[in-house]
């Protein structure tokens, strides 16, 4: 039995849209610490081939996600290519494998659980495939960034952005060269503002396809390159309101693709737009000008603040938005083995 946890990662520079099956641009995200997916894989029976079943306990992916996950796990060759250069012999022992998985945040609501889910699935299955060498694999995974990068590339085949969940606190993903970790000055806290808890009508996978029909998509790659270069610079030192402006502009850019696609669609609700107005207009009621607001493909907002300012923001929520549901998390280091009982 192998048990792991993989956190979600929230993009400040987004990956949205594909060219020839590859992401149309590089991206950069912050990895969280406690928000994500627990996954456990154990062999529970014999068979003459690999069979996978998801437990009826905890989170069970929808039918489309389930088929994708099973196909991903069956591609043992990709795992072998990632693990053998590090001296691990991959043993795909036939049998029935039960997969128990649970998210710590709502799934399908724009909090990147597809990324954490596939990252966790990748790490857990790699551990199973290493068999008797599991202990050495765990030790190597914790110490060797090259092994994490190699597995991240495998995970990206299941969910592109999942590769960013293998590092932290910030991870840049170049589709050609893989992931690179960033460690900026200071630590950030993410307040996830739960503005919508129902599963979204348009999946992220579908969004990747539809945005290509937007008239705004043709200039998207160049706009991202410019913002990504500027974000790298801002993360290295004092940035004032510039960081907040850049990250929010990037989120609006991505959602404009959704709105102008054919057919067009929307994730934001009225509360999403109200938070955009508050941050963009630097409302006098806000505790500081340092908040970084972004959205993934959903209505829920991510409000990043320097962790030293987090208590001020909690007081602000309590005083002016007492009915708002929030999840507080901090930056993390990526996927890890986790033997706790979940």
N, C-alpha and C positions, 0 to 999 in steps of 0.2 A: 504494500500500500504506500502511495506517495501523496502527500498533502502539501499544498502551496497556497500562497496568496499573491495576487497581482493587483496593483493599484490602477485606477484610472489616470489618464494624463489629459490635461486640458490645454488645447492649442491656443497660443497667443498669435502665431502665424499659422493659418489654416491650410490643410490639405483638402482640396475639394475639386473633383473632376479628374478624369484620367485621359491619357493619350496612349493608344495601343496597349491598354491594360496596365500602364504604369501611372503613378501620380503625376499630374501635370506640373507640380512645383514642389519645392522643399518646404518643410514646416518646422516649427519650434514650439515646444509645449512645456508646461510645468507638471511634473509627476506629483501626485498626492501621496499621502501616507496611509490613511485608514480606509479611504473610500475605494471600493474595488470589488474583487471577486475571489472568494475562497473556492478551491477545487481540490477534490480528492479522487484518485483513481486506484481501484483495486481489482485484481482478478478474482472473479466469483464463480467461475465454472470452466469446464473444458469444452473445446470445440476444435474442429479441424481447420479453422481459419480465424482471423480476427473479427470479433463481434463486439459492438459497443452498445451499451444501454445507459440512459440517464435515469438516475433514481427518481422516484416520484416525490422524494423529499426535497425541500429547499427550492431553488430556482431551476426550472426546466425550460430550455430554449423553445421558442415556437417551432413549428414543423420545418419551416425553411431553414432556420438556424440550426436545427438538429441535423438535417441532411448535410449541411455544409460542414458541420463539426465532425461528423463521422467520415466524410470524404477526406477531410484534412488529416485526421488521425491515421487513416489508412495509407497515406503517402509516406511510408516508412523510409523511402529512399531519400527524401529531403532531410529527415532527421539523421540518417546515416552520414550523409555528406557534411552535416554540421558538426557531428560529434566525433567521427573517426579521426580527423586531423589532430584532435586533442588526446588521442590514445584510448578512446572508449570504443568497446566492441558492442555494437547494437544487436540486441537479441529480441526480435519481434516474435515472441512466443505465442502461438495460436491459443485462443481461449476467449472467454466471455469477460469483458471488462466493464465494471460498473463505474459510472462517473457521477459523483455528487458535487453539485456546485451551488453556491449561494452568493448573491450580491449584497453588499452592505448599503447600497443606494438604489433608488428606483431604476429599473431597467427600461430602455426604450424611451427615455424622456430627455435626451440631450445631455447626459452626464457621462458619456463615453464608456458605457459598460460593455460594448462589443469589443473595445480595445482591451479592457482588463480581462474580459472573458477569454479571448483567444490567447492572451499572454499567459494566463494561468493554465489554460489547457496545454499550451506548448511546453511549459516548464514541467508540469506534472507528467506528461507523456514521455518527455525526454528522460525523466527520472526512472520511469517504469522500464523504458527500453535499455537503460544502463544496467538493469538487473542487479547482479551481485556487486557491481561497482558503484552502487548508489551513494555510498558514503564518500567515496573519492570524488564522485561527480558533484555532490553538494559542496564539498570543500573547494573544488576548482571553480564552481560557478560563483561562489562568494568572493573569490580572490582574483579571478582572471577576467578583465573586461573584454578580452578577445572572444572568450567563450560566450559571454552574454551577448555580444554583438552578433556572433554567429547564429545563436538561437533566435535573436530578434529578427534576423533576416528570414528564418523559417516562419516565424509567427506572422510576419507581414503578408505571407501568402494566404493566410486565413482572414486577417483584418489588417489592412495597411498600417493604420495608426497604432496597432497593438505593439509594434516594434519599439515605440517610444516608452512603453511601460517597463522596459528592461533596464532603464537607467534613471538618473535624477541627480540633482533636483530639477534641472532643465535639460531637455534633450532636443537636439536638432536632427532631423531626418532628411538626408539627401538620398533620393531613390537610387542613385548610382553608387554611392559609397557607403551607405548605411547610416548608423546613428553615431552621434558625437555628444558627449555630456558637457553641460555648462554649469559652472558654479559661480553665480553672480554674488556681489556684495549683499549681505543681509539675507534674512529669511522672510518668506511671504506666507500669509495665512489666506486660505480661500474660504470665503463664505458662499456656500452654494445656496442661492435663493430659490426655494421650491415654489415656483409660480404655476407649475402644471405637473401633476403627477400621473395623468393618463398617458398610456403609450401613444406615441405620435403616429399619425395616419400615413405619413410618407417616411419610409425607412432611410437611413443614411446611404445604403447601397443604391436605392432608387434615386436619391438626391444627386449622387455622383454622376448618374446617367443624364438626368434632366438638365443639370446646369449647362451642359454642352449646347443646349438649344438657346441659351440666353445670348442676346446681342452683346452683353458685357463680358462674355467669357473670353473673347479673342484677345483682350488686353490684360487678362487676369494674371498671367505668368509674369509679365513685366512689373505690374503693380506689386506683386508679392516679392519679387527680387529686391525692389527698392525698399520696401518695408522691412524685410528680413535683414538687410545690410544695416539699416538704421537701428533696428532692435538690438542687434549684436553690440553696437556702439553704446546704446543707452544702458544695457545691462552691466556694463563695465564701470559705471560711475554715476555721479549725480545726474538726475534727469528731470526733476520737477514734474510739471504737468505734461511734458512731451510724451512720456511713456504711456500715460493714460489715454492721450489723444490717439496715438498710433495704434494701440491694441484695439480700442473701440472702433476706429475707422476700418480696421481689418475685419472685425466681426460684421460691421454693417455692409462692407463690400461683399462678403460671402452671402449674407442674407439677401442682398439685392439680386444676386444670381438666382436665388430661389424665386423671388417675386417676379422676375422677368423671364423665367423659363417658360417653355411651351409644353404642357400647360403649367401655368404658374402655381405656386403653393406658398403657404406661410407657416412658420413655426411660432413666431412671436404672438403674444396676446397683448391686451391693453396694459397689463402690469409690466411686461417686458419693455414696452415702449416708454412707460413712465420712468423706469430706471435708466434708460438711455438718456432721457431728457435731464434727469437729475445730475448724472455724471458729466454729460456733455456741457451743460450750462453752469456747472460748478456751483450748484445751489448753496446758499449761505448756511443752510441747516446742516450740511455735511461736516463730519468731524475733521476732514483734511482733504487736500487736493491730490493725495497720493494713491487714491483708489484706482485700480485697473479693472475695468468691466469688460467682460466678453461673454459670448454665447457659443456653444457648439450647435449642432443641428437640432435645435429644440428651443422651447420657450424659457427654460430655466436659465437663470443668470449665474455667472461666476464673478464674484467681487473679490479681487485680490488686493490685500493691503499689507504693508510692512507689519510683521508680527508684533512689533513693539507698539503699534497703534491698534491692535485687535481689541483690547478692552474698551477703547473709546467707541469703536464701531458697535460692539455689543450693547453698550449703553444707548447708543443712537437707535438701534433697532428696537430695543425695549421701550424707549420713550416715544418714538414717532411712528413705529411700525409694529405695534404689539402683537398683531395677528399673523405676522410674517413667519413662515416656517423656514428655518435655516439649518444647514449642516456645516459645521466648522471643521476644517482640516488644515494641515500644514504640508509643506513640501516634503517629499520622501525620496528614497533611493532606488525604487524599482522593485520588480518581482523578487520573491524570496520564498524559501521553504518555511512552512509553518505547521508545526505538529500539534497545535492547539485543537481542542474539540469544538468544531463549529456546527 
